[in-house]
């Protein structure tokens, strides 16, 4: 029994695809390939110009390039010869990973602040009552400081850690 041969000329669009593939395969350098009017992509390891315009085509088609190992190195007109699918995907993953890490750090910071309010001293700000030498009392707001703000305050006041501690001790003695 003879295998049935189908006439390929009556398949619609096949001639256009043959022309496009032939036009792409005839190009021999990356820049001419990616800027071709036929919509081609460049496979750098095999130095082959293939008919594709989508930089993400290797994700869905393993045979987009002649060598399977180079499919994620495809270059197209969208980003030029300097950016492959691997580069694009790694940039996208890096951006989302950075955003996720920042969100995680923000969440950890918020959780630590809540944890401190429940189990720690709990307050980051309040009102302090200061008694002057003449017996008058002054009320002012205070905020807990961190290492940066305490360093800035000491340099502004030209105080040392010891003199700042002396000031706290003196205030405690006056209030107590």
Buried (B, 14 or more C-beta within 10 A) or exposed (E): EEEEEEEEEEEEEEEEEEEBBEBBBEBEEBEEBBEBEBBBBBBBEBEBBBBBBBBBBBEEEEEBBBEEEBBBBBBBBEBEBEBBBEBBBEEEEEEEEEEEEEEEEEEEEEEEEEEBEEEEEEEEEEEEEEEEEEEEEEEEEEEEEEEEEEEEEBEEEEBEEEEBEEEEEEBEEEEE
